[in-house]
């Protein structure tokens, strides 16, 4: 070893010995927060010989925390957090953070600190509440070294420590929680106006708070304006409501009105019976202002005449009616509809109701029309629509369509429809068919009109110009066997009294086979039998055989000579 290297090696050895000696006293540098306690002369500020770190020594500096532990408040008052060194390890270097949270600060269980977060509070970030300006100043005076920007102490659960009082101190409630919850401020679910000196009922219960609890004088200019809730004088009606009667009915509004509604009068309402116009029926529910407008005289001229208040919806049509057409003749105060104009009342009109007309609903005849469409002189000054009561014509054709299209006018004459029909019903017609070209007789008189006068495809009935021969209505059941010259004269054998019996048929005259002897006793069907045809079963009349063997077995002539034919043919 050279002389020049020896001093260097001695200095290095001395340095290593000094470091080893220091390590025997301190296990490592303190954190930045405790840097002022660095050095062996401060060991007993935190440690006690034979005991290690003692919490009471920590509280000599951390006085604010010590006060909470002493009174059993907060996280550190619990048994598992009494040993400071378990969570706040030291001698780990200047950069070591003494305060740390498992999973991060935002996941800390706030209930462990003695104040459970609920509602909106649970959704706030830590820094929104733990701010330097909210730390209690008294706490800083107690512990001068406390960093308000870093500590979690010094906050109060009192609402006013974070929130401004929007009531400006006018409420003497013990706490905000009396009315408000932690979920939302504006829904004061706990507030009950019934516990105040002015319980709300009726329409008052629906009034917005701000309409009564307005900003007090001068509050608009303040930095934190507030609505006045407490200390307000109890209002009378006039304190909030303008008197629409201008004092003419006295100051006691409750004599006529209630809090349910200004229009819903109380049992002590104004007694209209004391006036010359007692209110009955629908008039009872009419708003006073409809008859007594604000600012006008309460007395109503012409109060006893309907037209003073109501428009004549009939456009003057009933003014010339029997009795002068007073509204009360048809209507009552219980309602404009239904009208009490009875059928008996209609008998006094120019068109008395009778028969089926009595069953017709009023609107079927009295329909709404444009007022200008009314016959003169009605409707000249009227506008819009009105119900028609006056008609220019009361003849049947004014209301009913002529289903005969004028074809029967020559029979009706001046009587018109009444020549055949009455008001008791349309179908009970009295038409005299003898006046037509085809008088009805026999069974024809019993046939329903529609059997001959059936409607066509368009629904029209043909009443004149119909054929009158039998074949136009009846099928030839003889299938042309009895026709002469292509025409079957039914009346030769039959009459209108009935198809059977045949009154005019004579077998000796009308056929070539006169019946005599035993043949006269033979039933018709024995010779004239039914045969099938294209038109159905037909009784055979001609041609038939005229000789005996055409009806009898050949042996009959030999065994019965008396039955020998006389000859000839049918």
Residue pairs with C-beta under 8 A, 6 or more apart in sequence:
1 9
25 40
25 43
26 38
26 40
26 43
26 91
27 91
28 91
28 92
28 93
29 38
29 91
29 92
29 93
29 94
30 37
30 38
30 90
30 91
30 94
31 90
31 92
31 93
31 94
31 95
31 96
31 97
31 98
32 94
32 95
33 98
34 46
34 90
34 98
35 94
36 42
37 45
37 46
44 57
45 57
45 60
45 61
46 53
46 54
46 57
46 58
46 90
47 53
47 54
47 57
48 54
48 57
52 85
53 83
53 84
53 85
55 69
55 82
55 83
55 84
56 66
58 65
58 66
58 84
59 65
59 66
59 69
60 66
61 143
61 145
62 143
63 142
63 143
64 139
64 142
64 143
64 146
64 151
64 153
64 154
65 74
65 76
65 153
67 142
68 74
68 76
68 77
68 153
69 76
69 77
69 82
71 77
73 114
74 113
74 114
74 153
75 81
75 112
75 113
75 114
76 82
78 112
81 87
87 100
88 98
88 99
89 96
89 98
90 96
90 98
99 150
101 107
101 108
105 126
106 125
106 126
108 126
110 116
110 117
111 117
113 152
115 157
117 124
118 182
118 183
119 181
119 182
119 183
119 184
120 182
120 183
120 184
121 182
129 155
129 162
130 152
130 155
132 148
132 149
133 148
134 154
134 155
134 161
134 162
135 146
135 148
135 151
135 153
135 154
135 155
136 154
136 155
136 156
139 146
139 153
139 154
140 146
140 148
140 154
146 153
146 154
148 154
155 161
158 175
159 175
159 176
159 177
160 176
163 176
164 224
165 226
166 224
166 226
166 227
167 226
167 227
167 228
167 229
167 230
168 216
168 219
168 224
168 226
168 228
170 226
170 228
170 229
170 230
170 231
171 229
171 230
172 230
173 179
177 190
178 190
178 191
179 188
179 189
179 190
179 191
180 187
180 188
180 189
180 190
180 191
181 187
181 189
181 190
193 199
193 200
193 205
194 200
197 234
198 234
198 235
200 207
201 259
201 260
202 258
202 259
202 260
202 261
203 259
203 260
203 261
203 262
204 259
209 227
210 227
212 232
212 235
212 240
213 227
213 228
213 229
213 232
214 227
214 228
215 225
215 226
215 227
215 228
216 226
216 228
219 225
219 226
219 228
233 239
237 253
237 254
238 251
238 253
241 253
241 262
243 253
244 289
244 294
246 295
248 298
249 255
249 256
249 270
254 266
254 268
255 266
255 268
255 269
255 270
256 265
256 266
256 268
256 269
256 270
257 264
257 265
257 266
257 269
258 264
258 265
258 266
263 287
263 288
272 278
272 279
273 279
276 303
276 304
277 300
277 303
277 304
279 286
280 333
281 332
281 333
281 334
281 335
282 333
282 334
282 335
283 333
290 309
291 300
291 303
291 309
292 298
292 300
300 308
301 308
302 308
306 327
306 328
307 327
310 327
313 386
313 387
314 386
314 387
314 389
315 371
315 374
315 378
315 379
315 381
315 382
315 386
316 378
316 379
316 382
317 374
317 378
317 379
317 386
317 388
317 389
317 390
318 325
318 389
319 325
321 329
321 349
322 348
322 349
323 329
329 341
329 345
330 339
330 340
330 341
330 345
331 339
331 340
332 340
339 362
343 353
343 358
346 352
346 353
347 353
350 394
351 391
351 394
353 360
354 423
355 422
355 423
355 424
355 425
356 423
356 424
356 425
356 426
357 423
365 399
366 387
366 388
366 389
367 387
367 388
368 385
368 386
368 387
368 388
369 385
369 386
369 387
369 388
370 384
370 385
371 378
371 379
371 382
371 383
371 384
371 385
371 386
372 379
372 382
373 379
373 388
374 382
374 386
374 388
374 390
375 390
375 391
375 392
378 390
379 386
391 398
392 398
395 416
396 416
396 417
396 418
396 421
397 416
397 417
400 417
402 417
403 460
403 461
404 461
404 463
405 460
407 463
407 464
408 420
408 463
408 464
411 419
411 420
411 431
411 435
411 436
412 419
412 420
413 419
419 430
419 431
420 429
420 430
420 431
421 428
421 429
421 430
422 428
422 430
429 449
433 439
433 440
434 440
436 464
437 468
438 466
438 468
440 447
441 496
442 495
442 496
442 497
442 498
443 496
443 497
443 498
444 496
450 461
452 466
452 473
453 461
453 462
453 463
453 466
454 461
455 461
456 462
466 472
470 488
470 490
470 491
471 488
471 490
474 490
475 535
476 483
476 488
477 538
477 539
478 488
478 538
478 539
478 541
479 533
479 535
479 538
480 488
481 538
481 540
481 541
481 542
482 488
482 492
482 493
482 541
482 542
491 504
492 504
492 505
492 510
493 502
493 503
493 504
493 505
493 510
494 502
494 503
494 504
495 503
495 504
497 503
507 513
507 514
507 515
508 514
508 515
511 570
512 546
512 568
512 569
512 570
513 544
513 546
513 570
515 522
525 539
527 544
527 551
528 539
528 540
528 541
528 544
529 539
529 540
530 537
530 538
530 539
530 540
531 537
531 538
531 539
531 540
532 538
543 570
544 550
544 570
545 551
545 570
546 568
546 569
546 570
547 565
547 569
548 556
548 557
548 563
548 564
548 565
549 557
552 563
556 563
557 563
557 564
557 565
